[in-house]
Amino acid sequence: MSALDKLGEPASAAVLVGDSRTDMEVSVATGVLGIGFANKQGKSEVLRSAGAAVIVAGPDGMALLVDAMGLIH
């Protein structure tokens, strides 16, 4: 049983933030929105090709995304 199952939440209620191809492959396989964190040169293309729905670059990009999603009040 997955953590989302235990919480009674669908995959659409979650996001997976990751910086590797494997992270994005897991997000695709589980139906969770994959946010690729491109923390190194060339990572954007790797993450995108692995299924990332959104790519952010660096901490500033992540902060902007979190703010835009309204995750911090």
Backbone as XML, in Angstrom:
<?xml version="1.0"?>
<chain id="A" units="angstrom">
  <residue number="1" name="MET">
    <atom name="N" x="0.858" y="-1.176" z="0.000"/>
    <atom name="CA" x="0.000" y="0.000" z="0.000"/>
    <atom name="C" x="0.905" y="1.240" z="0.000"/>
  </residue>
  <residue number="2" name="SER">
    <atom name="N" x="0.584" y="2.176" z="-0.880"/>
    <atom name="CA" x="1.403" y="3.384" z="-0.969"/>
    <atom name="C" x="0.983" y="4.406" z="0.082"/>
  </residue>
  <residue number="3" name="ALA">
    <atom name="N" x="1.833" y="5.380" z="0.278"/>
    <atom name="CA" x="1.523" y="6.453" z="1.232"/>
    <atom name="C" x="0.243" y="7.173" z="0.826"/>
  </residue>
  <residue number="4" name="LEU">
    <atom name="N" x="0.046" y="7.399" z="-0.470"/>
    <atom name="CA" x="-1.173" y="8.063" z="-0.928"/>
    <atom name="C" x="-2.400" y="7.208" z="-0.641"/>
  </residue>
  <residue number="5" name="ASP">
    <atom name="N" x="-2.283" y="5.908" z="-0.818"/>
    <atom name="CA" x="-3.394" y="5.009" z="-0.483"/>
    <atom name="C" x="-3.734" y="5.112" z="0.996"/>
  </residue>
  <residue number="6" name="LYS">
    <atom name="N" x="-2.726" y="5.123" z="1.840"/>
    <atom name="CA" x="-2.950" y="5.213" z="3.282"/>
    <atom name="C" x="-3.634" y="6.524" z="3.660"/>
  </residue>
  <residue number="7" name="LEU">
    <atom name="N" x="-3.324" y="7.581" z="2.911"/>
    <atom name="CA" x="-3.949" y="8.886" z="3.163"/>
    <atom name="C" x="-5.304" y="9.022" z="2.478"/>
  </residue>
  <residue number="8" name="GLY">
    <atom name="N" x="-5.629" y="8.084" z="1.629"/>
    <atom name="CA" x="-6.878" y="8.153" z="0.897"/>
    <atom name="C" x="-6.877" y="9.227" z="-0.174"/>
  </residue>
  <residue number="9" name="GLU">
    <atom name="N" x="-5.702" y="9.500" z="-0.721"/>
    <atom name="CA" x="-5.553" y="10.555" z="-1.731"/>
    <atom name="C" x="-5.166" y="9.953" z="-3.076"/>
  </residue>
  <residue number="10" name="PRO">
    <atom name="N" x="-5.666" y="10.549" z="-4.163"/>
    <atom name="CA" x="-5.270" y="10.082" z="-5.488"/>
    <atom name="C" x="-3.891" y="10.613" z="-5.859"/>
  </residue>
  <residue number="11" name="ALA">
    <atom name="N" x="-3.283" y="9.999" z="-6.860"/>
    <atom name="CA" x="-1.963" y="10.442" z="-7.325"/>
    <atom name="C" x="-1.996" y="11.904" z="-7.767"/>
  </residue>
  <residue number="12" name="SER">
    <atom name="N" x="-3.135" y="12.355" z="-8.265"/>
    <atom name="CA" x="-3.245" y="13.744" z="-8.723"/>
    <atom name="C" x="-3.144" y="14.758" z="-7.586"/>
  </residue>
  <residue number="13" name="ALA">
    <atom name="N" x="-3.174" y="14.301" z="-6.352"/>
    <atom name="CA" x="-3.066" y="15.195" z="-5.199"/>
    <atom name="C" x="-1.622" y="15.396" z="-4.754"/>
  </residue>
  <residue number="14" name="ALA">
    <atom name="N" x="-0.683" y="14.779" z="-5.471"/>
    <atom name="CA" x="0.715" y="14.819" z="-5.043"/>
    <atom name="C" x="1.625" y="15.291" z="-6.169"/>
  </residue>
  <residue number="15" name="VAL">
    <atom name="N" x="2.808" y="15.701" z="-5.777"/>
    <atom name="CA" x="3.873" y="15.998" z="-6.732"/>
    <atom name="C" x="5.131" y="15.278" z="-6.261"/>
  </residue>
  <residue number="16" name="LEU">
    <atom name="N" x="5.992" y="14.977" z="-7.214"/>
    <atom name="CA" x="7.283" y="14.389" z="-6.898"/>
    <atom name="C" x="8.337" y="15.336" z="-7.457"/>
  </residue>
  <residue number="17" name="VAL">
    <atom name="N" x="9.162" y="15.865" z="-6.587"/>
    <atom name="CA" x="10.261" y="16.724" z="-7.008"/>
    <atom name="C" x="11.517" y="15.873" z="-7.008"/>
  </residue>
  <residue number="18" name="GLY">
    <atom name="N" x="12.195" y="15.842" z="-8.147"/>
    <atom name="CA" x="13.385" y="15.027" z="-8.228"/>
    <atom name="C" x="14.403" y="15.596" z="-9.189"/>
  </residue>
  <residue number="19" name="ASP">
    <atom name="N" x="15.632" y="15.116" z="-9.050"/>
    <atom name="CA" x="16.716" y="15.619" z="-9.896"/>
    <atom name="C" x="17.363" y="14.516" z="-10.725"/>
  </residue>
  <residue number="20" name="SER">
    <atom name="N" x="16.649" y="13.393" z="-10.867"/>
    <atom name="CA" x="17.223" y="12.300" z="-11.651"/>
    <atom name="C" x="16.202" y="11.719" z="-12.624"/>
  </residue>
  <residue number="21" name="ARG">
    <atom name="N" x="16.738" y="11.037" z="-13.620"/>
    <atom name="CA" x="15.888" y="10.336" z="-14.590"/>
    <atom name="C" x="14.960" y="9.362" z="-13.871"/>
  </residue>
  <residue number="22" name="THR">
    <atom name="N" x="15.513" y="8.623" z="-12.927"/>
    <atom name="CA" x="14.723" y="7.643" z="-12.186"/>
    <atom name="C" x="13.571" y="8.304" z="-11.436"/>
  </residue>
  <residue number="23" name="ASP">
    <atom name="N" x="13.819" y="9.447" z="-10.824"/>
    <atom name="CA" x="12.744" y="10.157" z="-10.122"/>
    <atom name="C" x="11.578" y="10.442" z="-11.062"/>
  </residue>
  <residue number="24" name="MET">
    <atom name="N" x="11.884" y="10.919" z="-12.266"/>
    <atom name="CA" x="10.831" y="11.259" z="-13.217"/>
    <atom name="C" x="10.146" y="10.010" z="-13.761"/>
  </residue>
  <residue number="25" name="GLU">
    <atom name="N" x="10.890" y="8.935" z="-13.936"/>
    <atom name="CA" x="10.283" y="7.678" z="-14.378"/>
    <atom name="C" x="9.302" y="7.162" z="-13.329"/>
  </residue>
  <residue number="26" name="VAL">
    <atom name="N" x="9.632" y="7.317" z="-12.058"/>
    <atom name="CA" x="8.728" y="6.923" z="-10.978"/>
    <atom name="C" x="7.474" y="7.792" z="-11.005"/>
  </residue>
  <residue number="27" name="SER">
    <atom name="N" x="7.639" y="9.076" z="-11.224"/>
    <atom name="CA" x="6.465" y="9.955" z="-11.253"/>
    <atom name="C" x="5.514" y="9.547" z="-12.385"/>
  </residue>
  <residue number="28" name="VAL">
    <atom name="N" x="6.064" y="9.237" z="-13.544"/>
    <atom name="CA" x="5.238" y="8.808" z="-14.677"/>
    <atom name="C" x="4.540" y="7.482" z="-14.347"/>
  </residue>
  <residue number="29" name="ALA">
    <atom name="N" x="5.283" y="6.543" z="-13.804"/>
    <atom name="CA" x="4.736" y="5.220" z="-13.502"/>
    <atom name="C" x="3.620" y="5.264" z="-12.461"/>
  </residue>
  <residue number="30" name="THR">
    <atom name="N" x="3.691" y="6.213" z="-11.547"/>
    <atom name="CA" x="2.697" y="6.294" z="-10.467"/>
    <atom name="C" x="1.595" y="7.311" z="-10.739"/>
  </residue>
  <residue number="31" name="GLY">
    <atom name="N" x="1.722" y="8.085" z="-11.817"/>
    <atom name="CA" x="0.704" y="9.087" z="-12.129"/>
    <atom name="C" x="0.801" y="10.353" z="-11.304"/>
  </residue>
  <residue number="32" name="VAL">
    <atom name="N" x="1.931" y="10.531" z="-10.637"/>
    <atom name="CA" x="2.166" y="11.728" z="-9.826"/>
    <atom name="C" x="2.858" y="12.773" z="-10.698"/>
  </residue>
  <residue number="33" name="LEU">
    <atom name="N" x="2.484" y="14.030" z="-10.560"/>
    <atom name="CA" x="3.105" y="15.109" z="-11.324"/>
    <atom name="C" x="4.590" y="15.179" z="-10.995"/>
  </residue>
  <residue number="34" name="GLY">
    <atom name="N" x="5.436" y="15.071" z="-11.999"/>
    <atom name="CA" x="6.881" y="15.110" z="-11.807"/>
    <atom name="C" x="7.443" y="16.500" z="-12.058"/>
  </residue>
  <residue number="35" name="ILE">
    <atom name="N" x="8.115" y="17.036" z="-11.068"/>
    <atom name="CA" x="8.782" y="18.331" z="-11.179"/>
    <atom name="C" x="10.278" y="18.067" z="-11.171"/>
  </residue>
  <residue number="36" name="GLY">
    <atom name="N" x="10.919" y="18.346" z="-12.286"/>
    <atom name="CA" x="12.347" y="18.120" z="-12.405"/>
    <atom name="C" x="13.138" y="19.306" z="-11.877"/>
  </residue>
  <residue number="37" name="PHE">
    <atom name="N" x="14.082" y="19.027" z="-11.013"/>
    <atom name="CA" x="14.954" y="20.054" z="-10.436"/>
    <atom name="C" x="16.291" y="19.974" z="-11.153"/>
  </residue>
  <residue number="38" name="ALA">
    <atom name="N" x="16.493" y="20.885" z="-12.098"/>
    <atom name="CA" x="17.709" y="20.890" z="-12.916"/>
    <atom name="C" x="18.806" y="21.644" z="-12.189"/>
  </residue>
  <residue number="39" name="ASN">
    <atom name="N" x="19.518" y="20.921" z="-11.348"/>
    <atom name="CA" x="20.539" y="21.533" z="-10.503"/>
    <atom name="C" x="21.934" y="21.527" z="-11.123"/>
  </residue>
  <residue number="40" name="LYS">
    <atom name="N" x="22.028" y="21.003" z="-12.341"/>
    <atom name="CA" x="23.323" y="20.962" z="-13.041"/>
    <atom name="C" x="23.100" y="21.210" z="-14.525"/>
  </residue>
  <residue number="41" name="GLN">
    <atom name="N" x="24.145" y="21.660" z="-15.188"/>
    <atom name="CA" x="24.113" y="21.886" z="-16.631"/>
    <atom name="C" x="23.700" y="20.601" z="-17.350"/>
  </residue>
  <residue number="42" name="GLY">
    <atom name="N" x="22.780" y="20.690" z="-18.279"/>
    <atom name="CA" x="22.369" y="19.549" z="-19.075"/>
    <atom name="C" x="21.273" y="18.694" z="-18.464"/>
  </residue>
  <residue number="43" name="LYS">
    <atom name="N" x="20.893" y="18.961" z="-17.223"/>
    <atom name="CA" x="19.888" y="18.138" z="-16.554"/>
    <atom name="C" x="18.491" y="18.348" z="-17.126"/>
  </residue>
  <residue number="44" name="SER">
    <atom name="N" x="18.184" y="19.546" z="-17.608"/>
    <atom name="CA" x="16.829" y="19.832" z="-18.099"/>
    <atom name="C" x="16.393" y="18.831" z="-19.148"/>
  </residue>
  <residue number="45" name="GLU">
    <atom name="N" x="17.248" y="18.587" z="-20.117"/>
    <atom name="CA" x="16.879" y="17.674" z="-21.205"/>
    <atom name="C" x="16.712" y="16.248" z="-20.702"/>
  </residue>
  <residue number="46" name="VAL">
    <atom name="N" x="17.563" y="15.812" z="-19.793"/>
    <atom name="CA" x="17.456" y="14.466" z="-19.225"/>
    <atom name="C" x="16.128" y="14.313" z="-18.494"/>
  </residue>
  <residue number="47" name="LEU">
    <atom name="N" x="15.788" y="15.294" z="-17.674"/>
    <atom name="CA" x="14.554" y="15.231" z="-16.891"/>
    <atom name="C" x="13.329" y="15.302" z="-17.794"/>
  </residue>
  <residue number="48" name="ARG">
    <atom name="N" x="13.372" y="16.177" z="-18.778"/>
    <atom name="CA" x="12.247" y="16.316" z="-19.709"/>
    <atom name="C" x="12.023" y="15.010" z="-20.477"/>
  </residue>
  <residue number="49" name="SER">
    <atom name="N" x="13.100" y="14.402" z="-20.966"/>
    <atom name="CA" x="12.963" y="13.172" z="-21.740"/>
    <atom name="C" x="12.465" y="12.002" z="-20.877"/>
  </residue>
  <residue number="50" name="ALA">
    <atom name="N" x="12.657" y="12.098" z="-19.572"/>
    <atom name="CA" x="12.196" y="11.054" z="-18.661"/>
    <atom name="C" x="10.764" y="11.282" z="-18.195"/>
  </residue>
  <residue number="51" name="GLY">
    <atom name="N" x="10.155" y="12.405" z="-18.605"/>
    <atom name="CA" x="8.747" y="12.610" z="-18.293"/>
    <atom name="C" x="8.402" y="13.737" z="-17.351"/>
  </residue>
  <residue number="52" name="ALA">
    <atom name="N" x="9.372" y="14.579" z="-16.983"/>
    <atom name="CA" x="9.067" y="15.700" z="-16.084"/>
    <atom name="C" x="8.020" y="16.605" z="-16.723"/>
  </residue>
  <residue number="53" name="ALA">
    <atom name="N" x="6.996" y="16.941" z="-15.964"/>
    <atom name="CA" x="5.946" y="17.838" z="-16.447"/>
    <atom name="C" x="6.414" y="19.285" z="-16.406"/>
  </residue>
  <residue number="54" name="VAL">
    <atom name="N" x="7.250" y="19.581" z="-15.434"/>
    <atom name="CA" x="7.761" y="20.931" z="-15.208"/>
    <atom name="C" x="9.238" y="20.816" z="-14.881"/>
  </residue>
  <residue number="55" name="ILE">
    <atom name="N" x="10.033" y="21.761" z="-15.361"/>
    <atom name="CA" x="11.456" y="21.810" z="-15.031"/>
    <atom name="C" x="11.728" y="23.138" z="-14.342"/>
  </residue>
  <residue number="56" name="VAL">
    <atom name="N" x="12.401" y="23.090" z="-13.206"/>
    <atom name="CA" x="12.853" y="24.311" z="-12.539"/>
    <atom name="C" x="14.366" y="24.241" z="-12.407"/>
  </residue>
  <residue number="57" name="ALA">
    <atom name="N" x="14.989" y="25.404" z="-12.479"/>
    <atom name="CA" x="16.447" y="25.468" z="-12.409"/>
    <atom name="C" x="16.864" y="26.207" z="-11.151"/>
  </residue>
  <residue number="58" name="GLY">
    <atom name="N" x="17.537" y="25.517" z="-10.282"/>
    <atom name="CA" x="18.098" y="26.133" z="-9.094"/>
    <atom name="C" x="17.078" y="26.450" z="-8.019"/>
  </residue>
  <residue number="59" name="PRO">
    <atom name="N" x="17.553" y="26.843" z="-6.857"/>
    <atom name="CA" x="16.685" y="27.133" z="-5.718"/>
    <atom name="C" x="15.704" y="28.270" z="-5.989"/>
  </residue>
  <residue number="60" name="ASP">
    <atom name="N" x="16.123" y="29.271" z="-6.747"/>
    <atom name="CA" x="15.219" y="30.379" z="-7.029"/>
    <atom name="C" x="14.021" y="29.918" z="-7.859"/>
  </residue>
  <residue number="61" name="GLY">
    <atom name="N" x="14.288" y="29.067" z="-8.826"/>
    <atom name="CA" x="13.206" y="28.524" z="-9.640"/>
    <atom name="C" x="12.237" y="27.695" z="-8.815"/>
  </residue>
  <residue number="62" name="MET">
    <atom name="N" x="12.763" y="26.917" z="-7.883"/>
    <atom name="CA" x="11.912" y="26.106" z="-7.017"/>
    <atom name="C" x="11.061" y="26.999" z="-6.117"/>
  </residue>
  <residue number="63" name="ALA">
    <atom name="N" x="11.667" y="28.031" z="-5.578"/>
    <atom name="CA" x="10.923" y="28.956" z="-4.714"/>
    <atom name="C" x="9.783" y="29.620" z="-5.481"/>
  </residue>
  <residue number="64" name="LEU">
    <atom name="N" x="10.030" y="30.013" z="-6.719"/>
    <atom name="CA" x="8.984" y="30.630" z="-7.540"/>
    <atom name="C" x="7.854" y="29.642" z="-7.819"/>
  </residue>
  <residue number="65" name="LEU">
    <atom name="N" x="8.192" y="28.407" z="-8.108"/>
    <atom name="CA" x="7.173" y="27.406" z="-8.379"/>
    <atom name="C" x="6.323" y="27.131" z="-7.141"/>
  </residue>
  <residue number="66" name="VAL">
    <atom name="N" x="6.956" y="26.956" z="-6.003"/>
    <atom name="CA" x="6.224" y="26.704" z="-4.761"/>
    <atom name="C" x="5.291" y="27.879" z="-4.459"/>
  </residue>
  <residue number="67" name="ASP">
    <atom name="N" x="5.777" y="29.081" z="-4.653"/>
    <atom name="CA" x="4.956" y="30.271" z="-4.425"/>
    <atom name="C" x="3.769" y="30.289" z="-5.383"/>
  </residue>
  <residue number="68" name="ALA">
    <atom name="N" x="4.014" y="30.019" z="-6.668"/>
    <atom name="CA" x="2.957" y="30.048" z="-7.673"/>
    <atom name="C" x="1.901" y="28.976" z="-7.408"/>
  </residue>
  <residue number="69" name="MET">
    <atom name="N" x="2.314" y="27.853" z="-6.834"/>
    <atom name="CA" x="1.370" y="26.773" z="-6.531"/>
    <atom name="C" x="0.596" y="27.036" z="-5.242"/>
  </residue>
  <residue number="70" name="GLY">
    <atom name="N" x="0.992" y="28.079" z="-4.513"/>
    <atom name="CA" x="0.304" y="28.400" z="-3.268"/>
    <atom name="C" x="0.545" y="27.380" z="-2.160"/>
  </residue>
  <residue number="71" name="LEU">
    <atom name="N" x="1.712" y="26.752" z="-2.180"/>
    <atom name="CA" x="2.007" y="25.717" z="-1.196"/>
    <atom name="C" x="2.461" y="26.263" z="0.151"/>
  </residue>
  <residue number="72" name="ILE">
    <atom name="N" x="2.892" y="27.502" z="0.168"/>
    <atom name="CA" x="3.318" y="28.108" z="1.439"/>
    <atom name="C" x="2.398" y="29.298" z="1.699"/>
  </residue>
  <residue number="73" name="HIS">
    <atom name="N" x="1.845" y="29.311" z="2.868"/>
    <atom name="CA" x="0.902" y="30.376" z="3.216"/>
    <atom name="C" x="1.512" y="31.333" z="4.193"/>
  </residue>
</chain>
